[in-house]
Amino acid sequence: MGTREYKEGLLESLRDPEEASDYLSGAFEDGDPEVILLAIRDVVEAQGGIGQVSKKANLNRESLYRGLSENGNPKLKSLCQLFKAMGFSLSVQPHGT
């Protein structure tokens, strides 16, 4: 299976909110900011892309694109709006649970 087929399969699975939630949770558990941003980008892409999701989140498309780029550093406020627009909430729990 090639990279393109893998990516298409991943994006298809991430359209399911439970799959996307598990994927994002795994990225946050990893703790690497680059992994977290990649996971967020994948879920955004699966949910229609930056343009569609930025409108739904009431965020500037260009700012969101920059914030989620490989070298991005999105603001917490933007992430909260983004997750809410995609149907997710953020939570904190003790390590190891």
C-alpha positions in Angstrom: 0.0 0.0 0.0 1.4 3.4 -1.0 1.5 6.6 1.0 -1.4 8.0 -0.9 -3.7 5.0 -0.1 -2.5 5.2 3.5 -3.4 8.9 3.8 -6.8 8.4 2.2 -7.6 5.5 4.5 -6.5 7.5 7.5 -8.6 10.5 6.5 -11.6 8.3 5.9 -11.2 6.8 9.4 -10.8 10.2 11.0 -14.2 11.3 9.7 -15.6 9.1 12.5 -15.6 11.2 15.7 -14.6 8.3 17.9 -11.6 7.5 15.7 -10.6 11.1 15.5 -10.9 11.4 19.3 -8.7 8.4 19.9 -6.1 9.7 17.3 -5.9 13.1 18.9 -5.7 11.6 22.4 -2.8 9.4 21.3 -1.0 12.4 19.9 -1.5 14.3 23.2 -0.3 11.3 25.1 2.9 11.3 23.0 3.5 14.8 24.2 5.5 15.9 21.2 4.1 19.2 19.8 5.0 18.2 16.3 3.0 15.0 16.6 0.1 16.9 18.1 0.0 19.5 15.3 0.2 16.7 12.7 -2.7 14.9 14.3 -4.8 18.1 14.4 -3.9 18.8 10.8 -5.0 15.3 9.8 -8.4 15.6 11.6 -9.0 19.1 10.2 -8.3 17.7 6.7 -10.6 14.8 7.3 -13.4 17.2 8.4 -13.2 19.3 5.2 -9.9 21.1 5.3 -8.7 24.4 6.7 -11.2 26.6 4.8 -14.3 24.7 5.9 -13.2 24.2 9.5 -11.9 27.8 9.9 -15.3 29.1 8.9 -17.1 26.7 11.3 -14.7 27.8 14.1 -15.0 31.5 13.2 -11.2 31.7 12.8 -9.1 33.4 10.1 -8.1 30.7 7.5 -4.6 32.1 7.0 -3.9 32.3 10.7 -5.2 28.8 11.3 -3.1 27.5 8.4 0.0 29.2 9.9 -0.8 28.0 13.4 -1.1 24.4 12.3 1.9 24.4 10.0 5.0 22.3 10.9 6.5 25.3 12.6 3.2 26.7 13.9 2.4 27.6 17.4 -1.4 28.1 17.6 -2.9 30.1 20.4 -4.8 28.2 23.1 -7.9 30.3 22.3 -7.7 29.2 18.6 -7.3 25.6 19.6 -10.3 25.7 21.9 -12.4 27.2 19.1 -11.1 24.7 16.6 -11.8 21.7 18.8 -15.3 23.0 19.7 -16.1 23.5 16.0 -15.0 19.9 15.2 -17.2 18.6 18.0 -14.4 17.8 20.6 -13.6 19.1 24.0 -10.3 19.2 25.8 -9.8 17.6 29.2 -7.0 16.9 31.6 -6.5 13.7 33.6 -3.8 12.3 35.8 -0.9 10.8 34.0 -1.2 7.0 33.6 -5.0 6.8 33.5 
